[in-house]
C-alpha cells in the first residue's frame, strides 16, 4: 500500500470489520462534537476514529505488533487453501 509496512499485516477478518465500523461511528461522534461545541469530545473521538480507520485500511496495528497478536491468520480463506 506504500506506507512502508510491506507484508506486516496483523489485522484481519472480524477484527478489521469491527475497527472499520467503530471508526465510522467515532468519526461521526467527533464531527458532531466539533459542530456542537464539545471540542474535547470531538477531538478525542476524531483521533480514535482516525486511528481505527488507519488500522482497518492498512491492516496493521502497532499495539497488535508489540503484543504479538495477529488476527489475519485466524481461520478464513487463507488457511483453507
C-alpha positions in Angstrom: 0.0 0.0 0.0 3.0 2.3 0.2 3.1 3.0 3.9 6.3 1.1 4.4 4.7 -1.8 6.3 5.3 -4.2 3.5 3.8 -7.6 4.4 3.4 -6.6 8.1 -0.3 -7.3 8.3 -1.8 -8.2 11.7 -5.4 -7.0 11.5 -7.9 -9.1 9.5 -11.3 -10.7 9.4 -13.9 -9.7 12.0 -11.3 -7.5 13.8 -10.8 -5.4 10.7 -14.6 -5.1 10.1 -15.2 -4.1 13.8 -12.4 -1.5 13.6 -13.9 0.0 10.4 -17.4 0.2 11.9 -16.1 1.7 15.1 -14.1 4.2 13.1 -17.1 5.4 11.2 -19.1 5.8 14.4 -16.3 7.6 16.2 -15.7 9.9 13.2 -19.4 10.8 13.3 -19.3 11.5 17.0 -16.2 13.6 16.5 -17.8 15.6 13.8 -20.9 16.1 15.9 -18.8 17.1 18.9 -16.9 19.8 17.0 -20.1 21.2 15.5 -21.9 21.1 18.8 -19.1 23.0 20.6 -17.9 19.9 22.5 -14.3 20.3 21.3 -12.7 17.8 23.8 -15.1 15.0 22.9 -14.9 15.9 19.2 -11.1 15.9 19.1 -10.7 12.6 21.1 -13.3 10.9 19.0 -11.8 12.1 15.7 -8.3 10.9 16.8 -9.6 7.5 17.9 -11.7 7.1 14.8 -8.8 8.1 12.5 -6.5 5.6 14.3 -9.1 2.7 13.9 -9.6 3.7 10.2 -5.9 3.6 9.6 -5.7 0.1 11.2 -8.6 -1.1 9.1 -7.2 0.3 5.8 -3.6 -0.7 6.3 -4.4 -4.0 8.2 -1.6 -3.1 10.6 -1.8 -2.2 14.3 1.3 -1.2 16.3 -0.3 -2.4 19.6 -1.0 -5.8 18.0 2.5 -5.9 16.7 4.0 -5.1 20.1 1.8 -7.7 21.8 2.4 -10.4 19.2 -1.3 -10.6 18.2 -2.1 -11.5 14.5 -5.8 -11.7 13.6 -5.0 -12.1 9.9 -4.1 -15.8 10.4 -7.2 -16.8 12.3 -9.2 -19.1 10.1 -10.9 -17.9 6.9 -9.9 -18.4 3.3 -6.2 -18.1 3.8 -6.0 -21.2 5.9 -8.5 -23.1 3.8 -6.1 -23.1 0.8 
